């Protein structure tokens, strides 16, 4: 069975409650939160850059539900 983002997310959230140490739970959540934010920004940048191949930023923005200028900004996180 292939994991979907939703099932992977649920499994990740469940791992934080495997310990009764609330301080450790908090610290683990904070570590993952920081890494997750950075990794998601990078993934979005990669996607925007790939979508740009053969398209204008305006077209990419429309696909992503943002302006063309915002789509270009998103792509810059990859640099």
N, C-alpha and C positions, 0 to 999 in steps of 0.2 A: 504494500500500500504506500502510495506516494504522499508525503507530508504536504499539506497546504500551509500557507503562511498562518492561517488561523489555528491549525492544530499545533504547529511549531510554537506559536505564541502561547497557547494554553499550556503546553508542556513546560515552556520556560517559566511561566508564572508559577506553576506548581512546584518547581524546584526551589523556589524561595521559601516555601513553607516546610521544607524537609527538616529544618532545624528549629528547635524551640527558642534559640538565642535570638531575641528580637534585634539586638544591636548588630549581630552578624547578618541577619536578614536585611537590615537597612543598608549596611555597608555593601553587601553583595548587589543589592538593587541599584545603588548609586554607581558602582563600578560598571555594571552592565548598561545602565542608562547612558552614561558618558560615552562608552564604546559604541552603543547602538546609534546614538545621534550622529556620531562621526561617520560610521559605516553607511548609514542610510543616506546621508548627504552625498557621500562618494558614489553610491549606487545610482542615485537620482542624476548626478552629474554625468555619469557614464551613459545612462539611458538617453538623456537630452542630447548628448554629443552624437550618439549613434543615430538618433532620429533626425538630426540635422543633415546627415549625409544625403545630398540630393534634394534638400528642402530649404526653405527660408526659415528664419527664426520665428516669423509670424505664423507659418504653418505648424511648426513644432509647438509654439505656444497654444495654438488652437487645439491641437491634439491633447495637450496636457491640461488645458483649462486655465491657462495663464496668458499674459501678454507675451509677445515675441521678445520684448526686452527682458522680461522675467525668465523666460526659457533660456536665454543666453546667459543670464546671471547664474542660473542653476548649473549650467554646463561648466562654468568657470571653477566650480568647487573641485573639479577633477585635476586642475592644474596645480 
